[in-house]
Amino acid sequence: MEALLDILQGLHPEVDFSTCDTLIDGKILDSFDIVTIVAEVNAEYDVAIPAEEMIPENFNSASALWALIEKLMDE
């Protein structure tokens, strides 16, 4: 999860990603951020996030995104 937090901090260093749970709802992350996150997660964790998993619930918090990554790594 530490690498994921590093990825997110690189995009928005002003956000506390360990506690924020409104990354999409609060318009902190935009579509360009999502594309960057997907690419960097793919490179870091060797998982591809399928289009059907690119829903706000999976990107609203670092913990939700981490849960998705773990699920994809287990598949």
C-alpha positions in Angstrom: 0.0 0.0 0.0 2.9 2.3 0.6 3.8 2.4 -3.1 0.1 3.3 -3.9 0.2 6.2 -1.4 3.4 7.4 -3.1 1.7 7.3 -6.5 -1.2 9.3 -5.1 1.0 11.8 -3.2 2.9 12.4 -6.4 -0.3 13.6 -8.0 -1.7 15.7 -5.1 0.8 16.2 -2.3 -1.6 18.5 -0.5 -4.1 15.6 0.2 -4.0 13.2 3.1 -4.7 10.0 1.2 -4.6 7.9 4.3 -7.8 9.5 5.6 -9.6 11.1 2.6 -12.6 9.1 1.3 -14.0 11.6 -1.2 -11.3 11.6 -3.9 -13.9 11.4 -6.7 -17.0 12.8 -4.9 -14.9 15.8 -3.8 -13.5 16.3 -7.2 -9.9 15.8 -6.0 -9.1 13.3 -8.7 -10.0 14.1 -12.3 -10.0 11.8 -15.4 -6.3 12.5 -16.1 -5.4 11.5 -12.6 -7.3 8.3 -13.0 -5.5 7.4 -16.2 -2.2 8.1 -14.5 -3.1 6.0 -11.4 -4.2 3.1 -13.6 -1.0 3.2 -15.6 1.2 3.5 -12.5 -0.7 0.7 -10.6 -0.3 -1.5 -13.6 3.5 -0.9 -13.7 3.9 -1.1 -9.9 1.7 -4.1 -9.1 1.5 -5.8 -12.5 -2.3 -5.7 -12.5 -4.6 -4.4 -15.2 -7.7 -2.5 -13.9 -10.5 -3.6 -16.2 -12.9 -0.9 -17.5 -15.8 -2.3 -15.4 -13.8 -1.7 -12.2 -13.3 2.0 -13.1 -16.1 3.2 -11.0 -16.1 6.0 -8.4 -16.4 3.6 -5.5 -13.1 2.0 -6.4 -11.3 5.4 -6.6 -12.9 7.4 -3.8 -10.2 6.5 -1.3 -6.7 4.9 -1.2 -8.1 2.0 0.9 -10.8 1.3 -1.7 -8.2 1.4 -4.5 -5.9 -0.9 -2.5 -8.8 -3.4 -2.0 -9.3 -3.4 -5.7 -5.6 -4.0 -6.3 -5.5 -6.8 -3.8 -8.5 -8.4 -5.5 -6.9 -8.2 -8.9 -3.6 -9.6 -7.6 -5.5 -12.6 -6.2 -7.2 -13.4 -9.5 
